[in-house]
């Protein structure tokens, strides 16, 4: 592609991913207004976030495979259109049920944006450029988790909560227009069927897992974990997962190629992706930590996330270029070291703002590696052209599972501990990252991994 066309594609993908990612984190500050407007019991308001993530997980494999069969451009446009419909639905909601329906449609549409964008990078750019571009696109997810609360706070200061969703509609229309003009859409003739059995069983497994975790009530003690509302969906998830393994072994074009996991590079990347998702989940609680530690207002706490945001924005393209030059193993190790050090410093911050800001820089830089290009680079270059979108979708699923699990575990700790909860959470994250650091030593170390054309 010509340089001008390359830049146009990058911007198009960047904005699409940013829009979809922001709607995960932007809801938090709006929940009080939504609860008041729709008269929602605060106990159930968490579903405004969870149902988006759930339907995002359910749709990833379907959209990824459809993009292999029908072409990237067609499916990218379809995903944007569904997301716009969901945004309009949410903004016009007059009941909690309507709101959740709209959020489900939004999440389903967003599930087609990120894996297709990542696959397009593999389709359109040579191997030596993929790390930099995936770094730029991947930075969006890290930035979205940090920028979402800040952007929502600014918008809600001047507008009602509906505007957070209405603004998605004109943006989606512009993206659809330019997608039709500049994106290619060449189906892969090596993929001809959709694995409906795999998609359905995967959706059931993910749904049961999400519902079960979100139904745990720690205020009930042990019975909160053994309640039928927890055991039943988790049991369904387990059965569906076992059935999924059977279905995928027999499928002609499976949504999850079990043979991927015979490649230890992909297995390591998937494991680190789950932990990265848990790390991202911990960011939801950092503003509360800042309010308690430094006795500031919630709006001030949002501004105090600036070091995290700036470090992520700067680090993603820089580390992306370094992957192209020095290989992915060294960069992932560096990112894990930075993240572990940053979370350890957070755990011992106390009331020292200098330590907090230093930890923010370290965490932001580390996250720019793991949430940026590195893991997607490994998977992209270890799968064939016809499996690019599917493999990227799998990586997104792993990350989302980490987000769901991390949020649930941290929420349970907050509910069950009276003091020192944030210190415990941050130290636990640091230990988990050290374990991933040891695991990353088994990544290939001599330059970029070998590409599969």
C-alpha positions in Angstrom: 0.0 0.0 0.0 1.1 3.6 -0.6 2.1 5.6 2.5 -1.0 7.9 2.3 -3.3 4.9 2.1 -1.6 3.2 5.0 -2.0 6.2 7.2 -5.7 6.5 6.3 -6.3 2.8 7.2 -4.4 3.2 10.5 -6.5 6.2 11.5 -9.7 4.4 10.5 -8.9 1.4 12.6 -7.6 3.5 15.5 -10.8 5.5 15.8 -13.0 2.4 15.5 -11.2 0.5 18.2 -11.1 3.6 20.5 -14.9 4.0 20.1 -15.6 0.4 21.0 -13.1 0.3 23.9 -14.3 3.5 25.5 -17.8 2.2 25.9 -16.4 -0.4 28.3 -14.9 2.1 30.8 -16.9 5.2 30.1 -20.1 3.8 31.8 -18.7 3.9 35.4 -19.1 7.7 36.0 -22.5 7.7 34.4 -24.0 4.9 36.5 -25.3 7.2 39.3 -27.2 9.3 36.7 -28.5 6.2 34.9 -29.6 4.6 38.2 -31.6 7.8 39.1 -33.1 8.2 35.7 -34.2 4.6 35.3 -34.8 3.9 39.0 -32.3 1.0 39.0 -31.4 -0.9 42.2 -27.6 -0.3 42.7 -27.2 -4.0 43.2 -28.0 -4.7 39.6 -26.3 -1.7 38.0 -23.1 -3.7 37.5 -24.8 -5.5 34.7 -24.6 -2.3 32.5 -20.9 -3.1 32.3 -21.0 -6.9 32.4 -23.6 -7.4 29.7 -21.5 -5.3 27.3 -18.4 -7.5 28.0 -20.4 -10.7 27.8 -21.9 -10.0 24.3 -18.6 -8.7 23.2 -17.1 -12.1 24.1 -20.0 -14.0 22.5 -19.6 -12.2 19.2 -15.8 -12.2 18.7 -15.5 -15.6 17.2 -18.5 -15.2 14.9 -17.3 -11.9 13.5 -13.7 -13.0 13.2 -14.6 -16.1 11.1 -17.2 -14.1 9.1 -14.4 -11.6 8.1 -12.3 -14.6 6.9 -15.2 -15.8 4.7 -16.9 -12.5 3.5 -14.0 -10.1 3.6 -12.7 -7.7 6.3 -14.4 -4.5 5.0 -17.9 -6.0 4.9 -17.7 -7.3 8.4 -16.0 -4.2 9.8 -18.8 -2.1 8.4 -21.5 -4.5 9.7 -19.9 -4.4 13.2 -19.9 -0.6 13.2 -23.5 -0.5 12.1 -24.6 -2.8 14.8 -22.7 -0.8 17.4 -24.4 2.4 16.2 -27.8 0.8 16.5 -27.0 -0.3 20.0 -25.8 3.2 20.9 -29.0 4.7 19.7 -31.0 2.1 21.6 -29.2 2.8 24.8 -29.6 6.6 24.5 -33.4 6.2 24.0 -33.9 3.7 26.8 -36.7 4.3 29.2 -36.3 1.1 31.2 -33.6 -1.0 32.7 -34.5 -3.9 30.3 -34.2 -1.6 27.3 -30.9 -0.3 28.5 -29.4 -3.8 28.9 -30.7 -4.7 25.5 -29.0 -1.7 23.9 -25.8 -2.5 25.8 -25.9 -6.1 24.6 -26.3 -4.9 21.0 -23.4 -2.5 21.5 -21.1 -5.1 22.9 -22.0 -7.5 20.1 -21.2 -4.9 17.5 -17.9 -3.9 19.2 -16.9 -7.6 19.2 -16.3 -7.4 15.4 -14.2 -4.2 15.5 -10.9 -5.1 17.3 -10.1 -8.7 15.9 -11.0 -7.5 12.4 -8.8 -4.4 12.8 -5.9 -6.6 14.0 -6.3 -9.0 11.1 -6.3 -6.2 8.6 -2.9 -5.2 9.9 -1.6 -8.7 9.0 -3.3 -8.5 5.6 -2.1 -5.1 4.5 1.3 -4.5 6.1 4.6 -6.3 5.9 5.9 -8.2 8.9 8.5 -5.5 9.7 5.8 -2.9 10.2 3.2 -4.9 12.1 4.7 -4.3 15.6 4.6 -0.6 15.3 1.0 -0.5 13.9 -0.3 -3.0 16.3 1.3 -1.0 19.1 -0.6 2.1 18.0 -3.9 0.3 17.7 -3.3 -1.7 20.9 -2.5 1.5 22.8 -6.2 2.4 22.4 -7.3 -0.3 24.8 -4.9 0.8 27.5 -5.8 4.4 27.0 -9.5 3.7 26.9 -9.5 2.1 30.4 -7.7 5.2 31.7 -9.4 7.9 29.6 -12.9 6.6 29.9 -13.7 7.9 33.4 -12.0 11.3 32.6 -14.0 11.8 29.3 -17.2 10.7 30.9 -16.7 13.2 33.7 -16.2 16.1 31.3 -19.2 15.2 29.2 -21.5 14.7 32.2 -20.6 18.1 33.5 -22.3 19.7 30.5 -24.7 17.1 29.2 -27.1 14.3 30.3 -25.8 10.7 30.3 -27.5 10.0 27.0 -24.9 12.1 25.2 -22.2 9.5 26.0 -23.9 7.1 23.6 -25.4 9.5 21.1 -22.0 10.7 20.1 -21.2 7.2 18.8 -23.7 7.5 16.0 -22.1 10.2 13.9 -18.7 8.8 14.5 -19.9 5.3 13.3 -21.4 6.8 10.2 -18.2 8.6 9.3 -16.2 5.4 9.9 -18.6 3.3 7.7 -18.3 5.9 4.9 -14.5 5.8 4.8 -14.4 2.0 5.3 -16.4 1.6 2.1 -13.9 3.9 0.3 -10.5 2.7 1.5 -10.7 -0.8 3.1 -10.1 -3.9 0.9 -12.6 -6.8 1.1 -11.1 -9.9 -0.4 -12.6 -13.2 1.0 -10.2 -16.0 1.9 -11.1 -18.9 -0.4 -9.5 -21.4 2.1 -12.3 -20.7 4.6 -15.8 -21.6 3.5 -17.9 -22.5 6.6 -19.0 -21.0 9.9 -18.6 -23.3 12.9 -22.0 -22.7 14.4 -21.5 -25.5 16.9 -18.3 -24.0 18.2 -19.8 -20.5 18.4 -22.9 -21.6 20.3 -21.1 -23.8 22.8 -18.4 -21.1 23.3 -21.2 -18.5 23.9 -22.9 -20.7 26.4 -19.6 -21.4 28.2 -18.7 -17.7 28.4 -22.2 -16.7 29.4 -22.3 -19.2 32.3 -18.9 -18.2 33.4 -19.8 -14.4 33.5 -23.2 -14.9 35.1 -21.8 -17.2 37.8 -18.9 -14.9 38.8 -21.2 -11.8 38.9 -23.7 -13.7 41.1 -21.3 -14.3 43.9 -22.4 -12.4 47.1 -19.5 -12.3 49.6 -21.8 -10.7 52.2 -23.4 -14.2 52.6 -20.0 -15.8 53.5 -19.5 -19.4 52.2 -23.1 -19.7 51.1 -22.5 -16.8 48.7 -20.2 -19.1 46.7 -22.5 -22.2 47.0 -25.7 -20.5 46.1 -27.6 -22.1 43.2 -27.4 -18.8 41.3 -23.6 -19.3 41.3 -23.2 -23.1 41.0 -25.8 -23.6 38.2 -24.3 -21.1 35.6 -20.7 -22.2 36.4 -21.8 -25.9 36.0 -23.4 -25.0 32.7 -20.2 -23.2 31.7 -18.1 -26.3 32.5 -20.3 -28.7 30.6 -20.4 -26.3 27.6 -16.6 -26.0 27.7 -16.1 -29.8 27.6 -18.7 -30.0 24.8 -16.8 -27.2 23.0 -13.6 -29.2 23.0 -15.4 -32.2 21.4 -17.1 -30.0 18.8 -13.9 -28.2 17.8 -12.0 -31.4 17.3 -14.5 -32.4 14.6 -15.2 -29.0 13.0 -13.9 -28.3 9.5 -13.2 -24.6 10.2 -13.3 -24.3 14.0 -13.6 -21.0 15.7 -10.9 -22.1 18.2 -8.2 -24.2 16.6 -7.0 -26.5 19.3 -3.9 -27.1 17.3 -2.9 -23.4 18.0 -2.1 -24.5 21.6 0.5 -27.0 20.4 2.5 -23.9 19.5 3.9 -22.9 22.9 4.4 -19.3 21.7 0.6 -18.9 21.3 -0.1 -20.7 24.6 2.3 -18.3 26.5 0.7 -15.3 24.7 -2.8 -16.5 25.7 -1.8 -17.0 29.3 -0.2 -13.5 29.6 -3.3 -12.1 27.9 -5.5 -13.4 30.7 -3.3 -11.8 33.3 -3.2 -8.5 31.3 -7.0 -8.5 31.4 -6.9 -8.8 35.1 -4.4 -6.0 35.3 -6.7 -3.8 33.3 -9.6 -4.7 35.6 -7.6 -3.3 38.6 -7.6 0.1 37.0 -11.3 0.4 37.7 -10.4 0.7 41.4 -7.4 3.0 41.2 -9.5 6.2 41.3 -11.1 5.0 44.5 -7.6 4.2 45.9 -6.5 7.7 45.0 -9.5 9.3 46.7 -8.9 7.3 49.9 -5.1 7.7 49.9 -4.8 11.4 49.1 -8.2 12.7 50.4 -9.1 14.3 47.0 -12.4 14.6 45.1 -13.3 12.0 42.5 -12.8 14.6 39.7 -9.3 15.3 41.0 -8.6 11.6 41.2 -9.4 11.3 37.5 -6.9 14.0 36.7 -4.3 12.2 38.8 -4.5 9.3 36.3 -2.6 11.5 33.8 0.8 9.8 34.3 -0.8 6.4 33.4 -2.4 7.8 30.3 0.6 9.7 29.0 3.0 6.8 29.6 0.8 4.4 27.8 0.3 6.8 24.9 4.1 7.4 24.5 5.1 3.8 25.2 2.9 2.0 22.8 4.4 3.3 19.5 7.9 3.3 20.9 7.8 -0.3 22.1 6.0 -1.3 18.9 9.0 -0.1 16.9 11.4 -1.8 19.3 9.6 -5.1 18.7 10.3 -4.8 15.0 13.9 -4.2 15.7 14.8 -6.3 18.8 12.2 -9.1 18.9 9.2 -9.6 21.0 10.7 -11.6 23.9 12.9 -8.8 25.2 10.1 -6.2 25.0 7.6 -8.4 26.8 10.1 -9.1 29.6 10.8 -5.4 29.9 7.1 -4.7 30.0 6.4 -7.2 32.7 9.3 -5.9 34.8 7.9 -2.3 34.5 4.4 -3.4 35.4 5.5 -5.5 38.4 7.6 -2.7 39.7 4.8 -0.2 39.2 2.2 -2.2 41.1 4.6 -2.9 43.9 5.2 0.8 44.3 1.5 1.4 44.2 1.1 -1.0 47.1 3.6 1.0 49.3 2.6 4.5 48.1 0.9 5.5 51.3 0.4 9.3 51.1 3.5 10.0 49.0 2.4 11.5 45.7 5.9 11.2 44.2 5.9 7.5 44.6 2.3 7.3 43.2 3.3 9.3 40.1 6.4 7.2 39.5 4.3 4.0 39.8 1.9 5.5 37.3 4.6 6.0 34.7 6.0 2.5 35.2 2.5 0.9 35.0 1.6 3.0 31.9 4.8 2.0 30.1 4.4 -1.7 31.1 0.7 -1.7 30.0 1.7 -0.2 26.6 3.7 -3.3 26.0 1.2 -6.0 27.0 -2.0 -4.2 25.9 -0.3 -2.9 22.8 1.4 -4.9 20.1 3.5 -7.6 21.7 1.0 -10.4 22.3 -0.9 -9.8 19.1 2.4 -9.7 17.2 3.2 -13.2 18.5 -0.2 -14.7 17.6 -0.3 -12.8 14.2 3.1 -14.3 13.1 2.4 -17.8 14.3 -0.9 -18.3 12.4 -1.7 -18.6 8.8 -3.5 -15.9 6.7 -6.8 -17.6 6.8 -6.7 -17.8 10.6 -5.6 -14.2 11.4 -8.9 -12.8 12.4 -9.9 -16.0 14.4 -6.6 -16.0 16.3 -6.8 -12.3 17.1 -10.4 -12.9 18.4 -9.1 -15.7 20.6 -6.6 -13.4 22.2 -9.3 -10.8 22.8 -11.4 -13.5 24.5 -8.5 -14.4 26.8 -8.0 -10.8 27.7 -11.8 -10.3 28.4 -11.9 -13.4 30.6 -9.1 -11.8 32.6 -11.0 -8.6 32.9 -14.2 -10.4 34.1 -12.3 -12.6 36.5 -10.1 -9.8 37.8 -13.1 -7.5 38.4 -15.0 -10.2 40.3 -12.1 -11.2 42.5 -11.1 -7.6 43.4 -14.8 -6.8 44.1 -15.0 -9.8 46.4 -11.8 -8.7 48.2 -13.2 -5.2 48.7 -16.4 -6.6 50.1 -14.7 -9.0 52.5 -11.8 -6.8 53.8 -12.1 -3.7 55.9 -8.5 -2.4 55.7 -5.5 -2.8 53.4 -7.6 -4.1 50.5 -5.9 -2.0 47.8 -2.4 -2.8 49.1 -3.3 -6.5 49.0 -4.7 -6.2 45.5 -1.7 -4.4 44.1 0.8 -6.7 45.7 -1.1 -9.7 44.4 -1.0 -8.2 40.9 2.7 -7.7 41.2 3.3 -11.3 42.2 1.1 -12.5 39.3 3.2 -10.4 36.9 6.4 -11.9 38.3 5.0 -15.4 37.5 4.3 -14.2 33.9 7.9 -12.8 33.8 9.2 -16.3 34.5 6.8 -17.8 31.9 8.0 -15.2 29.2 11.5 -16.6 29.4 10.3 -19.5 27.2 9.4 -17.1 24.4 11.6 -17.2 21.3 14.4 -14.8 21.8 16.3 -14.2 18.6 14.5 -11.4 16.8 10.9 -11.4 15.7 9.1 -14.6 15.6 8.9 -16.4 12.3 5.9 -15.3 10.2 3.5 -17.7 8.6 2.5 -16.3 5.2 
